[in-house]
Amino acid sequence: SKSLKECYARGAELFGWSKRNPKNGQTKDGNLLVGYGMASASYPVHSSQGNARIRLYADGHAVVQAGATDLGTGTYTIITQVAADSLGLPMDKIRFELGDTNLPTTQWSGGSTAAGRVSSSVYLAVQEVWQKLGKVAISDKKSPLYGAKPEDIAVEKGRLQLKANPAKGEGFADIMKRASMSDLEGNALGKYGAGYEAPKATVNANMNKKEEAAPHSMHAFGAHFCEVHVDPELGTIRVTRWVSVMSAGRILNPKTARSQVIGGSIFGIGAALMEQSVRDPHLARYTNASLADYHVPVNADIPNMTVEFIDEHDPYVNAMGVKGIGEISIVGVTAAVANAV
């Protein structure tokens, strides 16, 4: 999926880009010069894979395990949400365990891969649980699903039911208790990027046409819009308005995703206007190796920031259609500031 044009259009609308004076140096706020700039953002999908395990209990709770990490980016939250949604359980009935090498192996948090990889492996592990339960139900004469074909069964909020007749079905707890099952385990390998192809994505593809055949180029995209005030006498620059619009497949949690984009944009503003590493020319050591000398933005340096996401579906990238946003948020930020100046 590529929604870069949509990012441009929505960002320009939120920012009021068409209302600006395009002539340089002609817009003022008192004695301050006002400048407007924008820049594109693109970040590639770094292919990776990882494992996850789900154990669903008949009493209505589940344990989710993956040897992942949470750097403060919200992995605990989004994976708990994915498991809860896939199992049809409240979030407080999910316990997500990570950060231990004894857990199912998965790769590190880096390259904006964790959300897409771990969410997909958890989602697929849940599907294995439903497949196992479906087999139990269709072989149980007391089940409303007895004798049904596996492909005719759907799962809705923890209830297994016939696709053609949703009224005919039952909850997972009833199936498990009748079979004297206290719990049931599902395991899966989730792939992010290369190596993953949703069957539906290429079933009708014309392999003679490159754009329809795998493999695909995979990226997240975005656009940043910036307003600056420049003091022509002092040379000071202050960012006064900011808009970021991102397209990164399915957004698992808009609140935590927005926070990541805000954080990355602030990093970029700091890189553009404040941060500078100074080395001793004789010893090659950093001479400003503390926050007293190495300046980074604080709250007073940053305006209210508007962040939105373009809703898009990507069937090629992974089972959940999720792309990473951890690093794309800083891409293009310094360019937007520079263009505004």
C-alpha positions in Angstrom: 0.0 0.0 0.0 1.1 3.5 -0.7 -0.9 6.4 0.6 1.6 9.2 0.2 -0.7 11.4 -1.9 -3.4 11.0 0.7 -0.9 12.1 3.4 -0.1 15.2 1.3 -3.7 16.1 0.8 -4.8 15.6 4.4 -1.8 17.3 5.8 -2.2 20.3 3.5 -5.9 20.5 4.5 -5.1 20.4 8.3 -2.2 22.9 7.9 -4.0 25.4 5.6 -1.2 25.0 3.0 -3.2 26.6 0.2 -3.8 29.8 2.2 -0.1 30.6 2.7 1.8 33.3 0.8 4.2 31.3 -1.4 6.6 34.2 -1.8 9.7 34.0 0.4 10.1 36.6 3.2 6.7 38.2 2.6 4.8 36.9 5.6 5.4 38.6 9.0 4.1 38.4 12.5 5.2 41.7 14.0 8.9 41.9 13.6 9.2 38.2 13.0 9.4 36.5 9.6 7.0 33.6 9.1 8.0 30.6 6.9 6.2 27.5 5.8 7.7 24.2 4.8 6.9 20.6 4.3 8.7 17.3 3.5 7.9 13.7 2.7 8.7 10.7 4.9 9.3 7.1 3.9 10.7 4.2 5.9 11.2 0.6 4.5 9.8 -2.6 6.0 12.7 -4.5 7.4 11.9 -8.2 7.0 11.8 -10.3 10.2 10.0 -13.1 11.9 9.2 -14.3 15.3 7.2 -16.8 17.4 4.3 -16.5 19.9 2.3 -18.8 22.1 -1.2 -18.5 23.4 -2.8 -20.6 26.2 -6.5 -20.2 26.4 -8.2 -21.4 29.6 -11.8 -22.6 29.9 -12.4 -20.2 32.8 -12.1 -17.3 30.3 -8.6 -16.0 30.6 -5.5 -16.4 28.5 -1.7 -16.1 28.7 0.2 -14.7 25.7 3.9 -15.2 25.5 6.6 -13.9 23.1 10.3 -13.2 23.8 9.8 -9.6 22.7 10.7 -6.3 24.4 8.9 -3.1 25.3 11.2 0.0 25.0 8.4 2.2 26.2 6.8 2.2 22.7 3.7 0.4 23.9 4.3 -3.3 23.0 2.6 -4.5 26.2 -0.5 -2.5 25.3 -0.9 -3.3 21.7 -0.2 -7.0 21.9 -2.7 -7.3 24.8 -5.2 -5.5 22.6 -4.5 -7.8 19.6 -4.9 -10.9 21.8 -8.1 -9.6 23.4 -9.7 -8.7 20.1 -8.7 -12.0 18.5 -9.9 -14.1 21.4 -13.0 -12.1 22.1 -12.0 -11.5 25.7 -11.7 -8.3 27.8 -8.2 -6.9 28.1 -8.1 -7.6 31.9 -8.4 -11.3 31.1 -5.2 -11.3 29.1 -1.7 -11.6 30.6 1.0 -10.8 28.2 4.5 -12.1 29.1 7.6 -10.8 27.3 11.3 -10.1 28.0 12.5 -13.6 28.8 14.7 -15.9 26.6 12.7 -18.9 27.9 9.7 -17.5 25.9 9.0 -18.2 22.2 11.9 -16.6 20.3 11.4 -13.4 18.4 13.7 -10.7 17.2 14.6 -7.5 19.0 12.8 -4.2 18.9 14.5 -2.3 16.2 14.0 -1.2 12.6 10.3 -0.5 13.4 9.6 -4.2 13.2 8.2 -5.2 16.6 4.5 -4.3 16.2 4.1 -5.9 12.8 6.0 -9.1 13.8 4.7 -9.7 17.3 1.1 -8.8 16.5 1.0 -11.1 13.5 2.5 -14.1 15.4 0.0 -13.6 18.3 -2.9 -13.3 15.9 -1.9 -16.5 14.0 -1.4 -18.4 17.3 -5.0 -17.5 18.2 -6.1 -18.8 14.8 -4.5 -22.1 15.7 -6.4 -22.3 18.9 -9.7 -21.7 17.0 -8.8 -24.4 14.5 -8.1 -26.9 17.3 -11.4 -26.0 19.1 -13.3 -26.2 15.8 -12.1 -29.8 15.3 -13.2 -30.7 18.9 -16.7 -29.1 18.3 -17.4 -30.8 14.9 -16.6 -34.2 16.4 -18.7 -33.7 19.5 -22.3 -34.9 19.1 -23.5 -32.6 21.8 -22.2 -29.5 20.0 -24.4 -27.4 17.7 -21.5 -27.6 15.3 -21.3 -31.4 15.1 -20.6 -32.6 11.6 -19.9 -29.2 10.2 -17.0 -28.6 7.9 -14.0 -26.6 9.4 -14.2 -24.0 6.6 -17.9 -23.4 7.4 -17.1 -22.2 11.0 -16.4 -18.6 11.9 -15.4 -17.1 15.3 -17.0 -14.0 16.6 -16.1 -12.7 20.1 -15.0 -16.1 21.4 -18.0 -17.9 19.9 -17.7 -20.6 17.3 -20.6 -20.5 14.9 -21.7 -21.4 11.4 -21.0 -18.7 8.7 -24.3 -19.4 7.0 -26.3 -19.6 10.3 -24.6 -17.5 13.1 -27.4 -18.5 15.5 -26.0 -22.1 15.4 -22.9 -22.1 17.6 -21.5 -21.9 21.1 -18.8 -20.3 23.2 -15.3 -21.7 23.5 -15.8 -22.3 27.2 -18.7 -24.7 26.6 -16.7 -26.7 24.1 -13.7 -27.0 26.4 -15.7 -27.9 29.5 -17.6 -30.6 27.7 -14.4 -32.1 26.5 -12.8 -31.8 30.0 -10.2 -29.4 28.6 -8.8 -26.9 31.2 -6.7 -25.1 28.6 -5.6 -25.2 25.0 -2.4 -24.0 23.4 -1.7 -22.4 20.1 1.7 -21.5 18.5 2.6 -19.6 15.4 5.4 -18.1 13.4 4.6 -14.5 12.3 6.5 -13.0 9.3 6.9 -9.3 8.7 7.8 -8.2 5.2 9.6 -10.6 2.8 8.5 -14.2 3.3 4.9 -13.3 4.0 2.2 -13.3 1.3 -1.5 -13.3 2.2 -3.0 -15.9 -0.2 -5.8 -13.6 -1.1 -3.3 -10.9 -2.1 -1.9 -12.8 -5.0 -4.5 -15.4 -5.9 -5.6 -13.4 -8.9 -2.3 -11.7 -9.7 -1.0 -11.6 -13.2 2.6 -12.8 -12.7 3.5 -11.2 -16.1 2.9 -7.8 -14.5 5.6 -6.8 -12.0 3.3 -4.6 -10.0 0.9 -7.5 -9.3 3.4 -10.2 -8.6 5.4 -10.8 -5.4 7.8 -9.7 -4.0 6.6 -6.1 -3.3 8.4 -3.0 -2.3 7.1 -2.2 1.2 7.3 1.1 3.0 5.5 3.3 5.4 4.9 6.9 4.3 4.1 10.3 5.7 4.2 14.0 5.3 5.2 16.8 7.7 4.1 20.4 7.6 5.8 23.1 9.6 5.5 26.8 10.4 8.5 28.8 11.8 9.0 32.3 13.2 12.4 33.7 12.5 13.9 36.8 14.3 15.9 38.5 11.5 18.0 40.5 14.0 18.8 37.7 16.5 18.7 34.8 14.1 16.5 32.7 16.4 14.1 30.2 15.0 11.0 28.8 16.7 8.6 26.2 15.4 5.1 27.5 15.9 2.9 25.0 14.1 3.3 21.3 13.2 1.2 18.8 11.3 2.2 15.2 10.6 0.1 12.7 8.6 1.2 9.1 8.4 0.2 6.0 6.4 1.4 2.8 8.1 -1.1 0.1 7.4 -3.4 -0.8 10.3 -2.9 1.4 13.3 -3.2 -0.9 16.4 -3.6 1.9 19.0 -4.1 5.5 17.7 -3.1 7.0 21.1 0.3 5.3 21.5 0.9 5.6 17.7 0.3 9.4 18.0 2.7 9.6 20.9 5.4 7.9 18.8 5.0 10.3 15.9 5.1 13.3 18.3 8.3 12.0 19.9 10.0 11.3 16.6 9.0 14.8 15.3 10.4 16.4 18.4 13.7 14.5 17.9 13.8 15.9 14.3 13.1 19.4 15.4 15.9 19.1 18.0 18.3 17.8 15.3 17.4 20.7 13.0 17.7 23.6 15.5 19.6 22.7 18.6 21.6 19.5 18.8 25.3 19.5 17.8 28.1 17.2 18.9 31.4 19.1 19.5 34.7 17.2 19.5 38.0 18.2 20.9 40.2 18.5 17.8 43.2 17.0 19.6 41.6 14.1 21.6 38.5 13.5 19.5 36.4 13.3 22.7 33.0 14.9 22.9 33.2 18.1 24.8 29.5 18.5 25.3 28.6 15.1 26.6 25.9 16.2 29.1 22.4 17.7 28.8 23.8 20.9 30.3 25.9 21.4 27.1 24.1 19.3 24.5 20.8 21.0 24.0 17.6 19.1 23.3 14.0 20.4 23.0 11.9 21.0 26.1 8.2 21.6 26.3 8.6 25.3 25.8 10.3 24.7 22.4 7.5 22.6 20.9 4.0 23.8 19.8 0.9 21.8 19.9 1.3 19.1 17.3 -1.4 17.7 15.1 -1.0 14.0 14.1 -3.3 12.0 12.0 -3.2 8.6 10.2 -4.5 7.5 6.8 -6.6 4.4 7.1 -5.2 1.8 4.7 -5.2 -2.0 4.2 -2.0 -3.7 3.2 -2.4 -7.5 2.5 1.2 -8.0 1.6 3.2 -7.0 4.7 2.0 -9.4 7.4 -1.1 -11.2 8.7 -2.3 -8.0 10.5 -1.5 -5.5 7.8 0.7 -3.5 10.3 3.7 -1.4 9.4 6.1 0.1 11.9 6.0 3.8 12.9 8.9 4.0 15.4 11.3 5.6 13.0 9.4 7.1 10.1 8.2 9.9 12.4 11.7 11.5 12.4 12.2 11.1 8.6 11.8 14.4 6.8 11.4 16.5 9.9 14.7 18.4 9.5 13.9 18.9 5.9 10.5 20.4 6.7 12.1 22.8 9.2 14.8 23.7 6.7 12.3 24.3 4.0 10.2 26.6 6.3 13.3 28.6 7.1 
